[in-house]
């Protein structure tokens, strides 16, 4: 049985089911007096979400059978599992609060994550020695699920801000909200630009020196930035505009930095097209759709997600991570970039709960914190994995 082919088909199926479910969740916000129709749309939306999640479970199990290890060992597998965790967290929250509007925002986040993951190499490769441990399953899956739950806090906080912030005049609040929404366009930009050049089968090979050894790297996007002190080996392709700085070390650091630049560039184009069509800020375009949503309920969902996700992150991101670090590298802590940013994430959400419980930071202040926490998670996922060198560079 070709488990890898089944796995790939199941992931595509889940992606399209989530996409269709998003449309039905969108139908629940129409100003329709027939509430029964809205209920039907919500039921169809959650049903499709459940079927899509089942398909993604099939992807996870069959890829595990094909590889012989839990599929969370590289960027494609980890980000895909992260997206699955976001869907699972949304399903749980949905059945507690019956808040359909979360699906209109949570599912697109999962879709963006899956599309983002698909731009990385999908091939199965043997595990390096430090990953050949049962802690691979325990630490990585726990952290991913915790971050997925915390992402629901971001979703609820973002909806709260879009609904509550006055969009009639420009202000610092509308500016920063638009910056956050633009960040989502950057994710879309990575998937779009990566998909276009992947369809074109674009390749450009560079030769450079890494830690005293001569090595090569293959670019799948035109090189705006090339590896530091490198030589372009491929003929008839675009030459780099500039080289990556010398301090940017790590496996394929230049290529990864180049991907980030393309993401921002393509995301900016998509954002400007959206603004040109809507002739409004993104937040101002969405706000009228959220009039029926209870801000108090959104605030409660945002807090509850952190209250659940924070202890789980403490367990997976600090305790289990330290145990695995001791087993793999002979020390519990080593100030690796990934470890540092995991600690930054922990301190941030600890401060979130402290300010919420002891200082009474509810409503908009709490929503901004939820959004800020997600930004830290994304920085850890993208910048730390793709640009900063460390012991976790195998990701």
N, C-alpha and C positions, 0 to 999 in steps of 0.2 A: 504493500500500500504506500502510495506517494504522500506521506504526511506533510511534506513541505508545500506541495501543490494545494492540498486541502486547507492548510493554514493560510496561505495567501488568498485563496478564494473566500475563506471565512472572514478575513479582515476587510476585504473589499465589500463583502455583503454587509458587514456591520457599519462601515462608513456610509453607505448609501441609505441604510435604514435610519441611521442617526440624522442624516440630511433630510429625509422625508418627515421624520418625527418632528424636526425643528419647524417645518412648515405648518404642521398641525398645531404645535404649541403656539405658533404665531397667530393662528386663527382664533385662539381663545381670547385674544386681547381686542378683538374687533368690538366696536360699540354696537352690539346686537342685543336687542331687548329679549330675544328668545334665549334665555340662559341655558335651556336644554341643549341647544346646538353647540354652545361653548363647552358644555359638559362632554358631549360626544367627541368633539375635537380633542379635548384633553385626554379622554379615554383611549382614543386611537393613537395619540402621541405617546402616551406612556406604554401602551401595548407594543408599538413599534420599537420603542427604546428597550424594552425588556427582551424582545426577540433579537435586536441588534447586540445587546449585551451577551445573550446566549451565543450568538455567532462569534463574538470576540473571545468568549471562553473557549470555543472550539479552536479558534486560532491559537490561543495560548497553550492548550493541551497538546494539540498536534505538532506545534513547533517544538515543544518540550520533548515529545516522543522522537521527533526528527533529529534533534541536536543531542539528546541525552542529558541535558541540564536545563534548569529553569531559564526561560528566555528573557533575562533581564541583565545580560552581561555586556551589551554595547548600546550605543545611542539609539539605534532603531528600536531595539527591544525594550529598553528602559522607558523611552518617551511613549511608545505604544502602550505599555503597561500603565504608565502615568495617566494617559487618556482614558484607559479602561477604568482606572480608579476614580477619575472624575465622574464618569457615568454612574458607577456604583454608588458613589457618595450622593449624587443627585437623586438616584432612585430611592435611596433610604430617606433623604430629606423630603422628597415628594410625598411619600406615603405617610410621613408624620404631619406635614403641614398642608398638603394638597395645593401647593403653590405652583401652578402651571407656568407662570412667567419665568421661573428659574430655568425651565427647559429651553426657553427661547435664547437664553444666554449661556447656560452650562453646556449644552450639546454643541454649539458652535466652538466653544473652547476645546472640547474633546476632538471635534473635527479638525481644528487647526493643529492640535498636537499630533494627531495621526498623520495628517498631511506633512507636517514638519518632520516627523520620524521617517517617513517614506523617502525623504531626500538623502538619508544616510545609507551606507552600504547595508543591504539586507541579507548578505550571504552568512551562512553559519560557519563559524571557525572554532577550532579547539580553544578551550579555556587556558589562559596563562596560569602559572602555578599559584599565584596569590588569589585567584578566583575559584580554584578547585577546593571548595569548602562548603559545608552546609550553611555557613553564615552568609553565603551569596543569597540563598533563599530567604533567610530570616531578616538580615539587615536591609537589603535593597527593597524587598517587597513591603516591609513595614514602613520604611521611609517614603516610598512612593504612595502608598495608601494614605499615610498621614498628610502628605503634601496635597493629595487630591481632595481630602476633606477640607483642608485649609483653603483650597481653591474655591470651594463653594462659598466660604466666607467672603472671598473676593467678589464672586458673582453677585451675591446679595448686596454687598457694599456698593458695587458699581451701579446696580439698578437703583439703589437708594439715592446715590449722588445724582444720577441722570434725572431722576424724578423730582428731587427736592431743590437742586440748584437753579436759581433764576437764570434762564437762558435769554431773556429779553435784552440784556445789556452785557457787554464784555467786561470781565473782571478777572482777578487772579484765580478765582475758583473755576470759572468756565475755561480759563486757559489751561490749568493743570488737568482738568477733566478731559479736555481735548487731547492733551499730550498722552494721557493714559490710553484713550481710544486709538490714537495714532499708533501706539505700541502694538496693538492687536493687528493693525494693518501691516506692520513689519513682519509679523509671523506669517501672514498671508503672502507677503512679498517673497519671503524665502521659499515657500512652497511653489509659488507661481514661477519665479525665475528658475528655481531648481528643476521644476517639471519641464519648462520650455527647453532648457539646454540638455536635459536628459533625453527628451524626445529627439533632439538634434544629434544625439550621441557625440556631444562636444568633449574633446580631450586635449589637454596641453601638458606635456611632461617637462618638469624642471629638475635640474641637478643642483644640489647644494651640499654644504657641509653642516652636519649636526653632531655636536659633541666629538669633533675630531674625525668623524667618519663620513665618507662620501655616500650620499643617498639620493634617491629620486622621489618625486611626488607627482601625482596625476591630478590636474585641475579639471573639474567638470563644468566650470563656468569660466568665461574669459577673465584673464588675470588683470584686474585693476591694480592689485597689489601682489607682487611676487615674493617668493621666499627671500630671506636676507642673503645677499652675496651669492646669487644663484645664476644658472645658465639655462636659457630656454632651449630645449632639445627638439621640440616639434616645429615643423615648418608651416608657414602660411596660416598662422594664428596671431591674434592680437598680442602685442608685446605689453608687459606690465607698465603702468604709468609710474609706479614707484615701488620700492622694495619695503618689506616689513622691517620694522626697527630691530636692531640687534638684540634688544632685551627680550624680544618675543620668541622664547624658545618653546620646546615641546614638539610632539609629533605633529607634523604638517601644520604648524602654527600659522604660516603665511596663507595656506589654502583656506584654513578655517576663518581667518580674519577677512579674506576675500569674500567668503560666503556671507559674513555679517554685513559687509559693505553693499553687496548686491541685494540683500534683504531690505536694508534701509532705503536704497535707491528705488527698488521696485515697489516697496510699500508706500513710498512717498508718491509715486505716480498713481497708484490705485486710489490713495487717499484724495489726491487732487481731482481725479476724475469723479469721485463720489461727491466732493464739494462742488464741483462744477455742475453736476446734475441736480443736486439738492438745493444748491445756493444757500445752504445753512451749515452751521457747525454740525458735526455728527451727533453730539449730545442734543442739540436743539431739534434735529430731525427725529430722534427716537423718543424724546420726552412726551409728546402728545399721546403716544401709545401706552404710557404707563400710568395714566390718571387713576385707574381703578385699583391699582396695587396699594396695599396698606404699608406705609413706611414703617410703622411699629413692628409689623410682622417681619419685614425685611431686616430690621435691626436685630430682632430676636434670632432669626436664622443665622445671620452673620456671627453673632456671639456664640450661639450653640455650636457652630462648626469649629470655631477656635477652641472652645471648651473640650470638644472631643478630639480634635486633631493635634492639639499641643501635647498632651500626655503621650499620645501615640508617637509623635515625632521625637519626644524626649527618649522614649524607649528605643526606637529604631535608629534615630540619627545621632544619638550620643552614647547610650549604654551598649547597644548591640554593635555599633560602629567601633567603639573602643575595644571591645572583646575581639572583634575580627582583626583590628589593627595589631593587637598584641600577638595574635596567632600568625598573621601574615608577615609582619615587619618587625616583630619583637619589641614593640612599644605601644602604649595605649594612646599617646598623643604625640604628633610631630610637627604641628603648625603647617601642614600641607594646605594649599589654597582651598581645597574642598572641605577639609576639616574646619578651617577658620570660618568659612561662610556658613557651614552648618551651625557653628556656634553663634554667629551673628543672627541667623534665622531664629535660633532658640531664644536668645536674649530679646529679640524684637517682639516675639509673641508672648514672652513672659511679661514684658512691659505693657503689651496690649491688655492682658488680663489684669495686671495691676492697676492700670489707669481706668479700666472699665469697672472694676469692683470697688476700688478704694477712692477714686476721684470722681466717679460718676460720669465717665466719658461715654455717653450714649449718642445715638443719632448720627449726625454728620461727622463728628470727630471720630467716632468708632468706625464709620465707613471708610474714612480716609486711611485709618490705620490698617484696615483689612486690605485695602488696595495696595498700600505700601508693603505689606507683608508678602503679597503675591509678586510684587516687583522684585523683592529680594530672592524669592524662590526662582523666578525666571532668570535673574542674573546668575544665580548658582547653576542653573541648568544650561544656560547658553554661554555666557562669558567665561565662567570658570572651566567648563568642559571644553570649549572650543578655542580659547585664547590662552588662558593661564596654564603654565606647565606645572605638573605635579605627579604624585604617585597614582592619581586617578586618571591620568591622561589616556589610559587604555579605553576609557569610555568613549 
